[in-house]
Amino acid sequence: MPRRAHLYYRSKITAGFIPDLQFKFIIKQMAQKIRLLLVDDHALLREGIRAFLTTREDVELVGEADNGEEGVRLALELRPDVILMDLLMPGMDGVEAIRRILMQNPAARILVLTSFAADEQITLAMRAGAAGYLLKESTAEQMLQAVRDVHHGLTVMHPRVVDALVKGLQNTSLPSPDALTDKEKEVLALLAQGLSNHQIAQRLSLSEWTVRTHVRNILGKLHLQNRTQAALYALREGLADSLH
């Protein structure tokens, strides 16, 4: 049986499972402030997040927008490390804003923060290229940790979102894991545990280029569109714990 996802599917950075070089890489990232752009049409929510972040030293709020058009403009002007994006806003919605930002800056890291866990909304956001999907019922600390994780290259999802997406895959006909090589299965299992390409490369003693090639092959063979779908596929097939 596939394991049930934790609050976020993410790598166990603090669990002591990573080599020294990888640890130094993460520490270097953590020493720099994460520059955050907030895009949400609810003034009260923006005010609350702004006030909360003043108590934290590792994240700096560099800009705010109350609609998608302004969010796109600021994202391209400020080039923040992470963009916290609502989906339902007047004018341009969050999904279209995500598409436009990534079209001009493919390296952008966008974390969706919304009230909805509907499968259709999640799928649209993930297909647009979001790096994570967080519900507004999450605590401030959970939001902050999600921002950190997305900045470090991880995919972050609220458990209700994971459940909705996994259920959506249950009725989808996809190729068997037997279509993958043994090495591709190893990469997929680590990807499903939330590890970035850099972390997977360190764990398997491969180059990041080789890992990217394996991920591309996995997506092609399984007819999947992105890493998030691949991770959910691994959860559905019970592959996420296959390296333990």
Steps between C-alpha positions, in 0.01 A plus 500: 500500500630848422602692807283790607669833434621709791404864544737587218676261271853630531855376562620417851763775509528498880501123538874453438472299181701732272872508412729781619516672160123509477477625858737788419293582190181524708666700778630750242146541366356540850755772586350728234166670549218360289347784297123450493232657279140474627213508247154491658194725476413469871655798680451347844690185403784703349517710816514189719777337295694829491479534880599136554805525275636796699563248778706271276856568392535267202211628281463853365175622345619700198164576338122462510233492230122474523438367148656275239614775262691683773636169627648420158653847471660487844619142454692598186624828646608376845600141413411367849620159618144382572159630394202430727202505262123494554292342223170690504556872449322771301621540141780258424476192722789322666528219246546742211743706707705185569510418128614851403766521768651163412485575129740791557688360800495116501710492818232674708380307806127549554307372802121511472318617813125462466181389673409232247604135482288421193672256266442722194659807661798300625555338161487834317750657740740207484481482121576871490820423689436570869764352732252440781141533615413621849158558652422816698394284794872430553672668793745786457789271594389242244484772235848619593644148483334449161664818370838374623450158344391638163803729505722196554357330192239278660137446408258579783136399531239507774377147587146575378648599167703178484188296578300676228769450238566137590127426479496670163774266379316190623269508201772592253650232277878536508787267404629250755816578702651206310552745214780658705857383544623416851692828517193698388298332776764607753484858374120495506493370858730780618306758301182383674670548837540866406869509407625752245719402203806613696407282797419200280835539323682502835307199630561288189850633419385633164537834325204738505493480119454122523221542755324753276524250214350225716215729609429595139495131402269414791251768398508386139461128572216552750322767293524752783542875469712600799681392817190544713304252290798264513512521880126432522535206263771358727272541802217326315724209398662467843846594368573786738640270772670255267852609602442441875 
